Amino acid sequence: MTRHIIDHAEPKAEGTRTAQYVDMDRKAGVHPAVEELSQRPEDRSGAKVREFVRIAREEAKAED
């Protein structure tokens, strides 16, 4: 019995060109945008959590 057309193993990218590309990409480092985003302070105000809790409790929104 022969295999179905889609039952073949997928080719693996293990060639020397792929290995060289991955090595170059790894040595290039992290993109500057990723560095900048990781340096931003986290928002710890908790406003979102308070709103979710308010919605979960089905409370009316407090008017300021």
CYANA upper distance limits for C-alpha pairs under 8 A (distance plus 0.5 A):
  3 ARG  CA      7 ASP  CA      6.52
  3 ARG  CA      8 HIS  CA      8.01
  4 HIS  CA      8 HIS  CA      8.23
 13 ALA  CA     18 THR  CA      6.94
 14 GLU  CA     18 THR  CA      6.77
 14 GLU  CA     19 ALA  CA      7.19
 15 GLY  CA     19 ALA  CA      6.82
 16 THR  CA     20 GLN  CA      6.55
 17 ARG  CA     21 TYR  CA      6.59
 18 THR  CA     22 VAL  CA      6.62
 19 ALA  CA     23 ASP  CA      6.59
 20 GLN  CA     24 MET  CA      6.62
 21 TYR  CA     25 ASP  CA      6.56
 22 VAL  CA     26 ARG  CA      6.53
 23 ASP  CA     27 LYS  CA      6.72
 24 MET  CA     28 ALA  CA      6.64
 25 ASP  CA     29 GLY  CA      7.66
 30 VAL  CA     34 VAL  CA      7.15
 30 VAL  CA     35 GLU  CA      7.27
 31 HIS  CA     35 GLU  CA      7.04
 32 PRO  CA     36 GLU  CA      6.70
 33 ALA  CA     37 LEU  CA      6.70
 34 VAL  CA     38 SER  CA      6.65
 35 GLU  CA     39 GLN  CA      6.89
 36 GLU  CA     40 ARG  CA      7.19
 46 GLY  CA     50 ARG  CA      6.73
 47 ALA  CA     51 GLU  CA      6.77
 48 LYS  CA     52 PHE  CA      6.72
 49 VAL  CA     53 VAL  CA      6.63
 50 ARG  CA     54 ARG  CA      6.57
 51 GLU  CA     55 ILE  CA      6.64
 52 PHE  CA     56 ALA  CA      6.54
 53 VAL  CA     57 ARG  CA      6.62
 54 ARG  CA     58 GLU  CA      6.56
 54 ARG  CA     59 GLU  CA      5.96
 54 ARG  CA     60 ALA  CA      8.20
 54 ARG  CA     61 LYS  CA      8.21
 55 ILE  CA     59 GLU  CA      6.73
